[in-house]
Amino acid sequence: MPSIFILGNLLGRALISYALVWFVCLLASGLNWRLAFKRSGRWVSVLAVIALTLLGIGAAVVRKGGL
């Protein structure tokens, strides 16, 4: 499996995880997108992005046996 495929897969999962966290921050900030971007940069949000990314990778490995 080429390393660019693995890197792209990880980057894509992280991007989707960030979008999910940003959307939750958007809803929590009363649909103020600027405040949502500020909140999504906090350490708790970054930790949530990392956790969601790792959970997505774990689910893919368990379900399909690989990335």
VMD Tcl script that builds the backbone (N, CA, C; Angstrom):
set m [mol new atoms 201]
animate dup $m
set s [atomselect $m all]
$s set {name element resname resid chain x y z} {
  {N N MET 1 A 0.840 -1.167 0.000}
  {CA C MET 1 A 0.000 0.000 0.000}
  {C C MET 1 A 0.894 1.241 0.000}
  {N N PRO 2 A 0.709 2.132 -0.944}
  {CA C PRO 2 A 1.566 3.318 -1.025}
  {C C PRO 2 A 1.376 4.233 0.179}
  {N N SER 3 A 2.465 4.869 0.553}
  {CA C SER 3 A 2.417 5.732 1.727}
  {C C SER 3 A 1.568 6.975 1.486}
  {N N ILE 4 A 1.460 7.427 0.240}
  {CA C ILE 4 A 0.634 8.590 -0.062}
  {C C ILE 4 A -0.840 8.267 0.162}
  {N N PHE 5 A -1.238 7.034 -0.065}
  {CA C PHE 5 A -2.609 6.608 0.188}
  {C C PHE 5 A -2.906 6.660 1.678}
  {N N ILE 6 A -1.995 6.169 2.478}
  {CA C ILE 6 A -2.182 6.166 3.931}
  {C C ILE 6 A -2.211 7.595 4.467}
  {N N LEU 7 A -1.297 8.430 3.985}
  {CA C LEU 7 A -1.256 9.820 4.418}
  {C C LEU 7 A -2.531 10.568 4.019}
  {N N GLY 8 A -3.003 10.335 2.817}
  {CA C GLY 8 A -4.243 10.960 2.362}
  {C C GLY 8 A -5.443 10.507 3.167}
  {N N ASN 9 A -5.472 9.237 3.512}
  {CA C ASN 9 A -6.554 8.696 4.314}
  {C C ASN 9 A -6.558 9.323 5.700}
  {N N LEU 10 A -5.401 9.424 6.320}
  {CA C LEU 10 A -5.311 10.032 7.649}
  {C C LEU 10 A -5.683 11.508 7.609}
  {N N LEU 11 A -5.208 12.223 6.599}
  {CA C LEU 11 A -5.516 13.640 6.465}
  {C C LEU 11 A -7.008 13.859 6.208}
  {N N GLY 12 A -7.592 13.020 5.399}
  {CA C GLY 12 A -9.025 13.117 5.132}
  {C C GLY 12 A -9.864 12.864 6.361}
  {N N ARG 13 A -9.476 11.858 7.125}
  {CA C ARG 13 A -10.205 11.566 8.369}
  {C C ARG 13 A -10.074 12.706 9.367}
  {N N ALA 14 A -8.889 13.296 9.447}
  {CA C ALA 14 A -8.680 14.417 10.368}
  {C C ALA 14 A -9.498 15.629 9.917}
  {N N LEU 15 A -9.583 15.857 8.627}
  {CA C LEU 15 A -10.351 16.984 8.107}
  {C C LEU 15 A -11.844 16.819 8.389}
  {N N ILE 16 A -12.357 15.638 8.195}
  {CA C ILE 16 A -13.764 15.368 8.483}
  {C C ILE 16 A -14.025 15.471 9.988}
  {N N SER 17 A -13.093 15.006 10.799}
  {CA C SER 17 A -13.232 15.127 12.247}
  {C C SER 17 A -13.258 16.585 12.671}
  {N N TYR 18 A -12.392 17.402 12.058}
  {CA C TYR 18 A -12.396 18.831 12.374}
  {C C TYR 18 A -13.717 19.465 11.955}
  {N N ALA 19 A -14.251 19.072 10.816}
  {CA C ALA 19 A -15.524 19.625 10.352}
  {C C ALA 19 A -16.652 19.283 11.331}
  {N N LEU 20 A -16.636 18.077 11.865}
  {CA C LEU 20 A -17.646 17.688 12.849}
  {C C LEU 20 A -17.519 18.505 14.125}
  {N N VAL 21 A -16.290 18.691 14.598}
  {CA C VAL 21 A -16.066 19.474 15.814}
  {C C VAL 21 A -16.450 20.929 15.568}
  {N N TRP 22 A -16.102 21.466 14.406}
  {CA C TRP 22 A -16.460 22.846 14.085}
  {C C TRP 22 A -17.972 23.015 14.026}
  {N N PHE 23 A -18.677 22.042 13.483}
  {CA C PHE 23 A -20.131 22.111 13.402}
  {C C PHE 23 A -20.754 22.114 14.789}
  {N N VAL 24 A -20.244 21.300 15.685}
  {CA C VAL 24 A -20.737 21.297 17.062}
  {C C VAL 24 A -20.445 22.639 17.725}
  {N N CYS 25 A -19.256 23.182 17.501}
  {CA C CYS 25 A -18.919 24.507 18.037}
  {C C CYS 25 A -19.818 25.581 17.445}
  {N N LEU 26 A -20.170 25.447 16.177}
  {CA C LEU 26 A -21.065 26.397 15.523}
  {C C LEU 26 A -22.439 26.373 16.183}
  {N N LEU 27 A -22.945 25.191 16.443}
  {CA C LEU 27 A -24.242 25.090 17.102}
  {C C LEU 27 A -24.177 25.620 18.530}
  {N N ALA 28 A -23.074 25.367 19.215}
  {CA C ALA 28 A -22.932 25.819 20.602}
  {C C ALA 28 A -22.748 27.326 20.693}
  {N N SER 29 A -22.265 27.958 19.638}
  {CA C SER 29 A -22.021 29.398 19.677}
  {C C SER 29 A -23.163 30.205 19.064}
  {N N GLY 30 A -24.294 29.599 18.878}
  {CA C GLY 30 A -25.452 30.311 18.345}
  {C C GLY 30 A -25.324 30.676 16.887}
  {N N LEU 31 A -24.711 29.816 16.100}
  {CA C LEU 31 A -24.510 29.976 14.662}
  {C C LEU 31 A -23.618 31.168 14.304}
  {N N ASN 32 A -22.726 31.530 15.209}
  {CA C ASN 32 A -21.731 32.573 14.953}
  {C C ASN 32 A -20.468 31.867 14.474}
  {N N TRP 33 A -20.206 31.943 13.147}
  {CA C TRP 33 A -19.127 31.139 12.584}
  {C C TRP 33 A -17.752 31.617 13.028}
  {N N ARG 34 A -17.582 32.906 13.298}
  {CA C ARG 34 A -16.286 33.396 13.765}
  {C C ARG 34 A -15.969 32.871 15.157}
  {N N LEU 35 A -16.962 32.886 16.024}
  {CA C LEU 35 A -16.774 32.347 17.374}
  {C C LEU 35 A -16.547 30.837 17.315}
  {N N ALA 36 A -17.211 30.177 16.365}
  {CA C ALA 36 A -17.023 28.726 16.218}
  {C C ALA 36 A -15.592 28.401 15.816}
  {N N PHE 37 A -14.982 29.224 14.941}
  {CA C PHE 37 A -13.587 28.988 14.570}
  {C C PHE 37 A -12.657 29.197 15.757}
  {N N LYS 38 A -12.947 30.189 16.582}
  {CA C LYS 38 A -12.132 30.404 17.781}
  {C C LYS 38 A -12.246 29.230 18.741}
  {N N ARG 39 A -13.468 28.768 18.938}
  {CA C ARG 39 A -13.680 27.643 19.863}
  {C C ARG 39 A -13.088 26.339 19.335}
  {N N SER 40 A -13.078 26.175 18.032}
  {CA C SER 40 A -12.557 24.926 17.472}
  {C C SER 40 A -11.034 24.865 17.534}
  {N N GLY 41 A -10.392 25.964 17.868}
  {CA C GLY 41 A -8.941 25.970 17.998}
  {C C GLY 41 A -8.443 25.727 19.410}
  {N N ARG 42 A -9.342 25.608 20.353}
  {CA C ARG 42 A -8.946 25.357 21.738}
  {C C ARG 42 A -8.408 23.940 21.886}
  {N N TRP 43 A -7.679 23.719 22.975}
  {CA C TRP 43 A -7.035 22.421 23.162}
  {C C TRP 43 A -8.061 21.301 23.316}
  {N N VAL 44 A -9.222 21.591 23.885}
  {CA C VAL 44 A -10.242 20.558 24.039}
  {C C VAL 44 A -10.769 20.128 22.674}
  {N N SER 45 A -10.939 21.092 21.787}
  {CA C SER 45 A -11.415 20.770 20.448}
  {C C SER 45 A -10.366 20.002 19.649}
  {N N VAL 46 A -9.115 20.383 19.808}
  {CA C VAL 46 A -8.037 19.650 19.133}
  {C C VAL 46 A -7.978 18.216 19.646}
  {N N LEU 47 A -8.166 18.043 20.942}
  {CA C LEU 47 A -8.199 16.705 21.518}
  {C C LEU 47 A -9.380 15.907 20.967}
  {N N ALA 48 A -10.522 16.565 20.774}
  {CA C ALA 48 A -11.686 15.889 20.198}
  {C C ALA 48 A -11.429 15.480 18.754}
  {N N VAL 49 A -10.737 16.318 17.992}
  {CA C VAL 49 A -10.396 15.975 16.604}
  {C C VAL 49 A -9.485 14.757 16.570}
  {N N ILE 50 A -8.490 14.735 17.442}
  {CA C ILE 50 A -7.572 13.587 17.499}
  {C C ILE 50 A -8.328 12.326 17.884}
  {N N ALA 51 A -9.213 12.430 18.885}
  {CA C ALA 51 A -9.975 11.257 19.328}
  {C C ALA 51 A -10.895 10.751 18.224}
  {N N LEU 52 A -11.587 11.656 17.531}
  {CA C LEU 52 A -12.469 11.232 16.441}
  {C C LEU 52 A -11.692 10.595 15.300}
  {N N THR 53 A -10.519 11.148 14.997}
  {CA C THR 53 A -9.690 10.579 13.940}
  {C C THR 53 A -9.246 9.164 14.303}
  {N N LEU 54 A -8.789 8.990 15.526}
  {CA C LEU 54 A -8.348 7.666 15.965}
  {C C LEU 54 A -9.508 6.677 16.035}
  {N N LEU 55 A -10.684 7.146 16.456}
  {CA C LEU 55 A -11.851 6.263 16.461}
  {C C LEU 55 A -12.242 5.842 15.051}
  {N N GLY 56 A -12.139 6.765 14.101}
  {CA C GLY 56 A -12.442 6.432 12.708}
  {C C GLY 56 A -11.462 5.425 12.136}
  {N N ILE 57 A -10.204 5.598 12.453}
  {CA C ILE 57 A -9.188 4.640 11.993}
  {C C ILE 57 A -9.415 3.283 12.636}
  {N N GLY 58 A -9.711 3.298 13.930}
  {CA C GLY 58 A -9.980 2.036 14.634}
  {C C GLY 58 A -11.177 1.306 14.071}
  {N N ALA 59 A -12.229 2.037 13.750}
  {CA C ALA 59 A -13.422 1.413 13.168}
  {C C ALA 59 A -13.123 0.830 11.799}
  {N N ALA 60 A -12.317 1.524 11.009}
  {CA C ALA 60 A -11.966 1.005 9.686}
  {C C ALA 60 A -11.113 -0.247 9.785}
  {N N VAL 61 A -10.193 -0.259 10.731}
  {CA C VAL 61 A -9.326 -1.434 10.897}
  {C C VAL 61 A -10.134 -2.635 11.377}
  {N N VAL 62 A -11.032 -2.419 12.314}
  {CA C VAL 62 A -11.837 -3.521 12.834}
  {C C VAL 62 A -12.794 -4.048 11.767}
  {N N ARG 63 A -13.407 -3.136 11.006}
  {CA C ARG 63 A -14.409 -3.546 10.033}
  {C C ARG 63 A -13.800 -4.182 8.790}
  {N N LYS 64 A -12.745 -3.577 8.256}
  {CA C LYS 64 A -12.183 -4.046 6.987}
  {C C LYS 64 A -10.820 -4.704 7.115}
  {N N GLY 65 A -10.208 -4.566 8.252}
  {CA C GLY 65 A -8.898 -5.167 8.437}
  {C C GLY 65 A -7.754 -4.308 7.946}
  {N N GLY 66 A -8.002 -3.051 7.690}
  {CA C GLY 66 A -6.938 -2.162 7.228}
  {C C GLY 66 A -7.473 -0.769 6.981}
  {N N LEU 67 A -6.566 0.137 6.599}
  {CA C LEU 67 A -6.985 1.512 6.329}
  {C C LEU 67 A -7.728 1.552 5.022}
}
mol reanalyze $m
mol bondsrecalc $m
mol representation Tube
mol addrep $m
